[in-house]
Amino acid sequence: MSEVKKAKKTVQGLVVSAKTEKTIVVEVAFRKQDAHFKKTIRQSKKVMAHDEKKEAREGDTVVIEESRPHSKRKRYALQKIVMRKAEELPQVG
């Protein structure tokens, strides 16, 4: 009997924190429809993700994907960095 593998879920979000070792906190925004009033509501959720190479920084837009459990709260891993945060240039004056 052949095995059917599920596609891993990928989401895009903004890195809120990159302070801990090999871990980033990503804020994922999504839309949800209210069950009673049928109004679309914007919500967000913070998700911890594994960053093996420590390449993501605060303010970066990243894509994370479902993976094996790395720790108690980490269930996602960094797949790629979509956009870097614009670095502030030093002011001359």
C-alpha positions as CSV (number, residue, x, y, z in Angstrom):
1,M,0.0,0.0,0.0
2,S,1.4,3.4,-1.0
3,E,1.8,6.2,1.5
4,V,0.2,9.6,0.8
5,K,2.2,12.5,2.3
6,K,0.4,15.6,3.3
7,A,1.7,18.9,2.0
8,K,3.4,20.9,4.7
9,K,1.6,24.2,5.6
10,T,3.5,27.3,4.8
11,V,2.7,30.8,6.1
12,Q,4.2,34.3,5.6
13,G,4.8,36.7,8.4
14,L,6.9,39.4,10.0
15,V,9.7,38.6,12.5
16,V,8.9,40.3,15.8
17,S,11.7,39.0,17.8
18,A,15.0,37.3,17.0
19,K,16.7,37.5,20.5
20,T,16.9,33.9,21.4
21,E,19.3,31.3,20.1
22,K,18.1,29.7,16.8
23,T,14.5,30.8,17.5
24,I,12.5,33.6,15.9
25,V,9.0,34.8,16.8
26,V,6.9,35.5,13.7
27,E,3.6,37.4,13.7
28,V,1.2,35.8,11.1
29,A,-1.8,37.9,10.1
30,F,-4.9,36.4,8.6
31,R,-8.6,37.2,8.0
32,K,-11.5,35.5,9.6
33,Q,-15.2,35.9,9.2
34,D,-17.3,36.5,12.3
35,A,-19.8,33.7,12.7
36,H,-22.7,35.8,13.8
37,F,-22.3,39.1,12.0
38,K,-20.6,37.8,8.9
39,K,-18.0,40.6,9.1
40,T,-14.4,40.0,8.0
41,I,-12.0,40.6,10.9
42,R,-8.2,40.9,10.7
43,Q,-6.4,38.9,13.3
44,S,-2.8,37.9,14.0
45,K,-1.0,35.2,15.9
46,K,2.6,34.9,17.2
47,V,4.3,31.7,16.2
48,M,7.8,30.5,17.3
49,A,9.9,29.1,14.5
50,H,13.3,27.4,14.3
51,D,16.1,29.3,12.5
52,E,19.1,27.0,12.3
53,K,21.5,29.4,10.6
54,K,20.4,32.5,12.6
55,E,19.9,34.5,9.4
56,A,16.5,36.2,10.1
57,R,16.4,39.6,12.0
58,E,13.6,41.7,13.5
59,G,11.5,43.4,10.8
60,D,12.2,40.8,8.1
61,T,9.3,39.2,6.1
62,V,9.7,35.4,6.1
63,V,8.1,32.2,5.0
64,I,7.9,29.5,7.6
65,E,6.7,25.9,7.1
66,E,5.3,23.2,9.4
67,S,8.0,20.8,10.7
68,R,8.7,18.3,13.4
69,P,8.5,19.6,17.0
70,H,11.8,21.3,17.8
71,S,10.7,22.2,21.4
72,K,7.6,22.6,23.5
73,R,6.4,25.6,21.4
74,K,8.3,25.5,18.2
75,R,6.4,23.6,15.4
76,Y,7.6,25.7,12.4
77,A,10.9,26.1,10.7
78,L,12.3,29.0,8.6
79,Q,12.0,28.3,4.9
80,K,13.2,31.5,3.3
81,I,13.5,35.3,3.8
82,V,11.2,37.1,1.4
83,M,12.2,40.7,2.2
84,R,14.8,42.3,4.5
85,K,14.0,45.3,6.7
86,A,15.4,48.4,5.2
87,E,18.6,49.4,7.1
88,E,18.8,52.9,8.3
89,L,21.7,54.9,6.9
90,P,23.8,56.9,9.3
91,Q,23.1,60.6,9.0
92,V,26.0,62.9,8.1
93,G,25.9,66.3,9.5
